[in-house]
Amino acid sequence: MELLDNHQWQAGANSSHTGGDLSSVIDRVLIIAYRKKKKESQRRFWARFGVTQSRGSRFESGAEIPPPVSILLGLYFNKTISDGDLGRAERVLRRTDTPTLSPGQ
């Protein structure tokens, strides 16, 4: 994330030339540069945000990043959440023994 030390994550702050797109060209370039600097595949990088390789590739090509993913990316690049935080959250969500709450609980 050192790559982003001199750049602030700008998801939602800028709109690209396509209108209400939450990802700016700079954000897309920073994501790609960060991923490549860390020598991570698209599959590995995007999986930490719950995104498939295919969808991540579309984001990197300029497709709009949905607000929940954009929020996670912003928190990640601003060092508010870490890989460990994302991994723990994923494990909790994937646990099959997690009890579900019924209405009123």
C-alpha positions as CSV (number, residue, x, y, z in Angstrom):
1,M,0.0,0.0,0.0
2,E,3.1,2.2,0.0
3,L,2.2,3.0,-3.6
4,L,-0.9,4.9,-2.4
5,D,0.8,6.8,0.4
6,N,1.0,10.0,-1.7
7,H,-2.5,9.4,-3.2
8,Q,-5.7,9.4,-1.4
9,W,-8.3,6.9,-2.4
10,Q,-11.0,8.8,-4.3
11,A,-13.8,6.4,-4.8
12,G,-17.0,8.3,-5.0
13,A,-15.2,11.6,-5.1
14,N,-14.6,11.6,-8.8
15,S,-16.8,10.6,-11.7
16,S,-15.3,9.3,-14.8
17,H,-16.3,10.4,-18.3
18,T,-19.2,7.9,-18.3
19,G,-21.3,9.7,-15.7
20,G,-22.0,8.3,-12.2
21,D,-19.2,5.8,-12.3
22,L,-17.7,5.5,-8.8
23,S,-14.3,4.5,-10.0
24,S,-12.1,7.2,-11.5
25,V,-9.4,6.5,-14.0
26,I,-6.8,7.3,-11.4
27,D,-8.3,4.8,-8.9
28,R,-8.3,2.1,-11.6
29,V,-4.7,2.8,-12.4
30,L,-3.7,2.8,-8.7
31,I,-5.5,-0.5,-8.2
32,I,-3.7,-2.1,-11.1
33,A,-0.4,-0.7,-10.1
34,Y,-0.8,-1.8,-6.5
35,R,-1.8,-5.3,-7.5
36,K,1.1,-5.6,-10.0
37,K,3.6,-4.2,-7.4
38,K,2.5,-6.9,-5.0
39,K,2.7,-9.5,-7.8
40,E,-0.8,-10.6,-7.1
41,S,-3.1,-12.2,-9.7
42,Q,-6.5,-10.6,-10.3
43,R,-8.1,-13.7,-8.7
44,R,-6.1,-13.3,-5.5
45,F,-6.5,-9.6,-5.2
46,W,-10.2,-9.3,-5.9
47,A,-11.1,-12.4,-3.9
48,R,-10.3,-10.5,-0.7
49,F,-13.2,-8.1,-1.5
50,G,-15.6,-10.9,-2.5
51,V,-15.2,-10.3,-6.2
52,T,-14.5,-12.9,-8.9
53,Q,-11.5,-12.6,-11.2
54,S,-13.8,-11.9,-14.1
55,R,-15.6,-9.1,-12.4
56,G,-12.3,-7.6,-11.1
57,S,-11.0,-7.6,-14.6
58,R,-14.0,-5.6,-15.7
59,F,-13.4,-3.1,-12.9
60,E,-9.8,-2.8,-13.9
61,S,-11.0,-2.2,-17.5
62,G,-13.3,0.7,-16.4
63,A,-16.6,-0.9,-15.3
64,E,-18.4,0.8,-12.5
65,I,-17.4,-0.6,-9.1
66,P,-20.5,-1.0,-6.9
67,P,-20.6,1.1,-3.7
68,P,-20.0,-1.9,-1.2
69,V,-16.8,-2.9,-3.1
70,S,-15.7,0.7,-3.5
71,I,-16.2,1.2,0.3
72,L,-14.1,-1.9,1.1
73,L,-11.4,-0.7,-1.4
74,G,-11.3,2.7,0.2
75,L,-11.0,1.3,3.7
76,Y,-8.3,-1.1,2.5
77,F,-6.2,1.5,0.7
78,N,-6.5,4.0,3.6
79,K,-5.2,1.2,5.9
80,T,-8.4,1.2,8.0
81,I,-8.8,-2.6,7.3
82,S,-6.2,-5.1,6.6
83,D,-5.9,-8.4,4.7
84,G,-6.4,-10.1,8.1
85,D,-9.6,-8.2,8.8
86,L,-11.0,-9.2,5.4
87,G,-9.9,-12.8,5.9
88,R,-11.6,-13.0,9.3
89,A,-14.8,-11.5,7.9
90,E,-14.8,-13.9,5.0
91,R,-14.4,-16.9,7.4
92,V,-17.2,-15.7,9.6
93,L,-19.5,-15.3,6.6
94,R,-18.6,-18.7,5.2
95,R,-19.0,-20.6,8.4
96,T,-21.9,-23.1,8.0
97,D,-22.3,-23.5,11.8
98,T,-23.1,-19.8,12.3
99,P,-26.6,-19.6,13.8
100,T,-29.1,-17.5,11.9
101,L,-31.2,-15.1,13.8
102,S,-34.9,-15.4,13.6
103,P,-37.1,-12.3,13.6
104,G,-37.3,-10.7,16.9
105,Q,-33.9,-11.9,18.2
